[in-house]
């Protein structure tokens, strides 16, 4: 596997994207993963992003950083989330990127915490998610990019926790423009065998984000990285491993440590 690493922009030193890119390259990264806030903030950065691309900054993917998502309970919030994501997909397409990663929801509800029962049935959840994914997937198709659906752990989302759940929704849409965006941290919590889950859903995995079992940088926890990376190698994954994590230790040294750690673990 040609191991390509990316780092989310907020983990890099403050400054322009061009300055962040200089740091990222020196640390051994191959790309920067962008973050997209709501209120069409990402679209307002288009001039900045175009100039960064012109200056050689590699920005293949964007991860949403919003307060509500396509599976929100409130209809108006769902509509806004879909509109925001459409805009983000358009922007990442305009700068030559691959796509955008989003969960179904984040922090909205957990069946593991009181009151335990959400205000929607599982059937209603599925109907709403399929409608949102179909709309977003069709938009992604028209823009020539991909929507990456990210399963989150049970404490952060009650709808899509495992790769098999994301796969079922994606197959139901019938759209090739939607793929699974895996995250090693969430998989460590939800998958009984993370490597086996990767192998089982090889045809649908489109993007990967990495952090360790404790959400710190890879190497700071107990995740079985050789097995996880070996599974990606087996399926022929040729995308990026994008660092989305908290940092322990001196922050910049922690960021610098990730590419070498991953390459050493995947050897």
C-alpha positions in Angstrom: 0.0 0.0 0.0 1.3 3.4 -0.9 0.6 5.0 2.4 -0.4 8.7 2.0 -1.0 10.8 5.1 -3.0 14.0 5.6 -3.5 16.2 8.6 -6.5 18.4 9.4 -5.7 22.0 9.2 -6.5 22.9 12.8 -3.7 20.7 14.0 -1.1 22.7 12.1 0.5 26.0 13.3 -1.5 29.1 12.9 -1.0 31.0 9.6 -1.9 30.8 6.0 -2.6 27.5 4.3 0.7 27.9 2.4 2.6 28.2 5.7 0.7 25.2 7.1 1.6 23.2 4.0 5.3 24.0 4.5 5.1 22.6 8.0 3.0 19.6 6.9 5.4 18.7 4.1 8.5 19.0 6.4 6.7 16.6 8.9 6.1 14.0 6.2 2.5 14.6 5.2 1.2 14.4 1.7 -1.9 16.6 2.1 -4.0 18.8 4.3 -7.6 17.9 5.2 -9.8 21.0 5.4 -12.6 21.7 7.9 -15.9 23.2 6.9 -18.0 25.1 9.4 -21.7 26.0 8.9 -23.2 29.3 7.7 -21.6 28.7 4.3 -18.2 29.6 5.9 -16.4 27.2 3.7 -17.7 28.8 0.5 -16.5 32.2 1.8 -13.0 30.7 1.8 -13.1 29.9 -1.9 -10.6 32.7 -3.0 -8.2 31.6 -0.2 -8.5 27.9 -1.3 -8.1 28.7 -5.0 -4.9 30.6 -4.2 -3.6 27.9 -2.0 -4.2 25.3 -4.7 -2.4 27.5 -7.2 0.5 27.7 -4.7 0.7 23.9 -4.6 -1.2 23.1 -1.4 -2.7 19.6 -1.7 -6.2 19.6 -0.2 -8.1 16.5 -1.3 -10.8 16.3 1.3 -12.9 18.3 3.7 -14.5 17.2 7.0 -17.6 19.0 8.2 -17.4 21.0 11.4 -21.1 21.9 11.9 -23.6 22.1 14.8 -26.2 19.9 13.0 -26.2 17.3 10.3 -28.3 15.6 7.8 -30.0 13.3 10.4 -31.2 16.1 12.7 -34.5 15.7 14.4 -35.7 19.2 13.3 -36.7 19.5 9.6 -35.3 23.0 9.2 -31.9 21.9 10.7 -31.8 19.0 8.3 -32.5 21.2 5.3 -29.8 23.6 6.4 -27.3 20.7 6.9 -28.0 19.4 3.5 -27.7 22.9 1.9 -24.3 23.4 3.8 -23.0 20.0 2.6 -24.0 20.7 -1.0 -22.1 23.9 -0.8 -19.1 22.2 0.7 -19.1 19.5 -2.0 -19.2 22.2 -4.7 -16.3 24.0 -3.1 -14.1 20.9 -2.8 -14.9 20.1 -6.4 -13.9 23.6 -7.5 -10.5 23.2 -5.9 -9.9 19.8 -7.5 -10.6 17.8 -4.3 -12.0 14.3 -3.9 -15.0 14.8 -1.5 -16.4 15.6 1.9 -16.8 13.5 5.0 -19.8 13.8 7.3 -21.5 11.7 10.0 -25.3 11.3 10.1 -25.3 13.3 13.3 -23.0 14.2 16.1 -23.9 14.7 19.8 -27.6 14.7 18.9 -28.7 11.6 20.7 -27.3 8.4 22.2 -29.3 5.3 23.2 -26.6 4.7 25.9 -27.6 7.9 27.8 -30.9 9.0 29.3 -33.7 9.2 28.1 -32.4 6.2 26.0 -35.3 6.2 23.5 -35.0 8.8 20.6 -38.1 10.7 19.4 -38.0 8.9 16.1 -38.3 5.2 15.3 -35.6 3.3 13.5 -37.7 3.2 10.4 -38.1 7.0 10.5 -34.4 7.4 11.0 -33.7 5.3 8.0 -36.2 7.2 5.8 -34.7 10.5 6.7 -31.1 9.4 6.2 -31.9 7.8 2.9 -33.6 11.0 1.7 -30.7 13.2 2.7 -28.0 10.8 1.4 -29.8 10.5 -2.0 -30.0 14.3 -2.4 -26.4 14.8 -1.3 -25.1 11.8 -3.3 -26.8 13.1 -6.5 -25.2 16.5 -5.9 -21.8 14.9 -5.4 -22.3 12.9 -8.6 -23.0 16.1 -10.6 -20.0 17.8 -9.1 -17.7 14.8 -9.7 -16.8 14.3 -6.1 -17.7 11.8 -3.3 -19.7 12.1 -0.1 -18.1 10.0 2.6 -20.5 8.8 5.3 -18.7 8.3 8.7 -20.0 5.9 11.3 -19.6 7.4 14.8 -19.5 5.6 18.1 -22.7 4.9 20.1 -22.2 7.8 22.5 -22.1 10.4 19.7 -24.7 9.1 17.3 -27.6 6.6 17.6 -28.1 5.9 13.9 -24.9 4.9 12.1 -22.3 3.3 14.4 -20.8 0.4 12.3 -19.5 0.0 8.8 -22.3 -2.5 8.0 -24.9 0.1 8.9 -23.3 2.7 6.6 -22.9 0.2 3.9 -26.6 -0.8 4.0 -27.7 2.9 3.6 -25.2 3.5 0.8 -26.3 0.4 -1.1 -30.0 1.4 -0.7 -29.3 4.8 -2.4 -27.8 3.0 -5.4 -25.3 5.8 -5.8 -21.6 5.3 -6.6 -20.9 8.9 -5.4 -21.4 7.9 -1.7 -18.7 5.9 0.1 -17.9 5.0 3.7 -15.5 7.3 5.5 -13.9 5.1 8.2 -12.4 6.4 11.4 -10.1 4.3 13.5 -11.2 5.7 16.8 -14.9 5.0 16.3 -14.1 1.6 14.8 -12.1 0.7 17.9 -15.2 1.2 20.0 -17.9 -0.2 17.7 -16.3 -3.0 15.6 -15.6 -6.3 17.3 -12.9 -6.8 14.7 -11.9 -3.6 13.0 -9.7 -5.3 10.4 -12.4 -7.8 9.5 -14.9 -4.9 9.1 -12.5 -3.3 6.6 -12.2 -6.5 4.7 -15.9 -7.1 4.7 -16.7 -3.6 3.2 -13.7 -3.2 0.9 -15.8 -2.2 -2.0 -17.4 0.8 -0.2 -14.5 2.3 1.7 -13.5 5.7 0.2 -11.7 7.6 2.9 -10.0 7.1 6.2 -9.4 9.2 9.3 -7.0 8.2 12.0 -6.6 8.7 15.7 -5.8 6.2 18.5 -8.1 4.4 20.9 -8.1 7.4 23.2 -8.7 9.9 20.5 -5.1 11.1 20.7 -2.6 10.9 17.9 -1.8 7.5 16.5 0.8 5.8 18.7 -0.6 7.3 21.9 -3.1 4.5 22.6 -3.6 0.8 22.3 -5.2 0.4 18.8 -3.7 -2.5 16.8 -2.3 -0.4 14.0 -0.5 -3.2 12.1 -3.7 -5.1 11.8 -5.8 -2.1 10.8 -3.3 -0.9 8.3 -2.7 -4.4 7.0 -6.4 -4.7 6.2 -6.3 -1.5 4.2 -3.3 -2.8 2.4 -5.2 -6.0 1.6 -8.1 -4.2 0.1 -5.9 -2.1 -2.0 -6.9 1.2 -0.4 -5.0 4.0 -2.1 -6.6 7.0 -0.4 -5.3 9.3 2.4 -5.0 8.5 6.1 -6.2 11.9 7.5 -5.2 12.7 11.1 -8.3 13.8 13.0 -7.3 13.7 16.7 -6.5 15.4 19.9 -2.9 15.8 20.8 -1.0 14.7 23.9 2.5 15.9 24.7 4.0 18.9 23.0 1.5 19.7 20.2 3.8 20.3 17.3 6.0 17.3 18.1 2.8 15.2 18.4 1.7 16.3 14.9 5.2 15.6 13.5 5.2 12.1 15.0 2.1 10.8 13.0 3.4 10.1 9.5 6.5 8.2 10.7 4.5 6.2 13.2 1.9 5.2 10.6 4.5 4.3 8.0 6.4 2.3 10.7 3.3 0.4 11.7 2.2 -0.3 8.2 5.6 -1.6 7.0 
